Amino acid sequence: MILETIITSLSPDGTAYLAPMGVHAVNGEMLIMPYRPSRTLDNILATGHAVMNHTDDVRLFAGCLTGRRDWPVTATERVPGWRLACALSHAELELVSMEEHELRPKLHCRVVHEANHAPFRGFNRAQFAVLEAAILASRVGMLPWEKIAAELAYLRIGLEKTAGERENEAWSWLMEKFDAFRQGQVQETEIP
Ligand SMILES: Cc1cc2nc3c(=O)[nH]c(=O)nc-3n(C[C@H](O)[C@H](O)[C@H](O)COP(=O)(O)O)c2cc1C
């Protein structure tokens, strides 16, 4: 199963670096697979540790994809680093081994500590919509625009029916990113 998390890793200057990552949970092991080049990869290799943050505040996912990486963090308990202050729960990871790959290495990690911080209050379709739109935003320029537009049109249905303030704010950040991308594309095609 793949868990959509915010990975916090420790930067060389001691600050937290946040990145959304889909972590593969396989028989209790956590597999992080960053695409090169990746600051998350560099930080984990340098420190031997990472933190998985489970949050239902989807602004974290949309925020990281739109240049909003400055979110409150709290010191971790067993490994050097930081966790998200808003995490419902988090898991502190130790890097066990790495499978080298030129594009997407596999970081095999084990959980050394887990903690709960706040109740999970239930599923929400708008949160799913924002997560999916954030993934599309991370691939803008790689996917045909028609495919992105069709998927956003579908995702908007669940968003409009079920979103709260956080989901609407996250969605608006992503739409700004798509608009800026489209603006650039249109201008490019207009230049003779
Ligand atoms: C839900 C979600 C899951 C993602 N999963 C991954 C992943 O598994 N690997 C990856 O390299 N990028 C993933 N991304 C994109 C990264 O978050 C994004 O490219 C980020 O800037 C990579 O961090 P870096 O600064 O370490 O390169 C994901 C994005 C989203 C929204």
The ligand as an SDF file (V2000), in Angstrom:
LIG
                    3D

 31 33  0  0  0  0  0  0  0  0999 V2000
    0.8130   13.1410   -3.1260 C   0  0  0  0  0  0  0  0  0  0  0  0
    2.1910   13.3100   -3.7170 C   0  0  0  0  0  0  0  0  0  0  0  0
    3.0730   12.2270   -3.7390 C   0  0  0  0  0  0  0  0  0  0  0  0
    4.3590   12.3690   -4.2680 C   0  0  0  0  0  0  0  0  0  0  0  0
    5.2200   11.3070   -4.2430 N   0  0  0  0  0  0  0  0  0  0  0  0
    6.4790   11.4580   -4.7110 C   0  0  0  0  0  0  0  0  0  0  0  0
    7.4150   10.3800   -4.6550 C   0  0  0  0  0  0  0  0  0  0  0  0
    7.1110    9.2710   -4.2030 O   0  0  0  0  0  0  0  0  0  0  0  0
    8.6610   10.6100   -5.1220 N   0  0  0  0  0  0  0  0  0  0  0  0
    9.0490   11.8370   -5.6180 C   0  0  0  0  0  0  0  0  0  0  0  0
   10.2120   11.9920   -6.0030 O   0  0  0  0  0  0  0  0  0  0  0  0
    8.1770   12.8600   -5.6850 N   0  0  0  0  0  0  0  0  0  0  0  0
    6.9250   12.7160   -5.2520 C   0  0  0  0  0  0  0  0  0  0  0  0
    6.0430   13.7550   -5.3160 N   0  0  0  0  0  0  0  0  0  0  0  0
    6.5070   15.0640   -5.8680 C   0  0  0  0  0  0  0  0  0  0  0  0
    7.4230   15.7430   -4.8480 C   0  0  0  0  0  0  0  0  0  0  0  0
    6.7450   16.0690   -3.6540 O   0  0  0  0  0  0  0  0  0  0  0  0
    8.0310   17.0310   -5.3920 C   0  0  0  0  0  0  0  0  0  0  0  0
    8.5680   16.8230   -6.6550 O   0  0  0  0  0  0  0  0  0  0  0  0
    9.0960   17.4960   -4.4310 C   0  0  0  0  0  0  0  0  0  0  0  0
    9.5590   18.7860   -4.8130 O   0  0  0  0  0  0  0  0  0  0  0  0
   10.2630   16.5330   -4.4390 C   0  0  0  0  0  0  0  0  0  0  0  0
   11.0940   16.8860   -3.3880 O   0  0  0  0  0  0  0  0  0  0  0  0
   12.6350   17.1610   -3.5140 P   0  0  0  0  0  0  0  0  0  0  0  0
   12.7170   18.6210   -3.2550 O   0  0  0  0  0  0  0  0  0  0  0  0
   13.2380   16.2680   -2.5160 O   0  0  0  0  0  0  0  0  0  0  0  0
   13.0490   16.8700   -4.9190 O   0  0  0  0  0  0  0  0  0  0  0  0
    4.7580   13.6260   -4.8040 C   0  0  0  0  0  0  0  0  0  0  0  0
    3.8690   14.7010   -4.8010 C   0  0  0  0  0  0  0  0  0  0  0  0
    2.5820   14.5440   -4.2750 C   0  0  0  0  0  0  0  0  0  0  0  0
    1.6470   15.7120   -4.2840 C   0  0  0  0  0  0  0  0  0  0  0  0
  1  2  1  0
  2  3  1  0
  2 30  2  0
  3  4  2  0
  4  5  1  0
  4 28  1  0
  5  6  2  0
  6  7  1  0
  6 13  1  0
  7  8  2  0
  7  9  1  0
  9 10  1  0
 10 11  2  0
 10 12  1  0
 12 13  2  0
 13 14  1  0
 14 15  1  0
 14 28  1  0
 15 16  1  0
 16 17  1  0
 16 18  1  0
 18 19  1  0
 18 20  1  0
 20 21  1  0
 20 22  1  0
 22 23  1  0
 23 24  1  0
 24 25  2  0
 24 26  1  0
 24 27  1  0
 28 29  2  0
 29 30  1  0
 30 31  1  0
M  END
$$$$
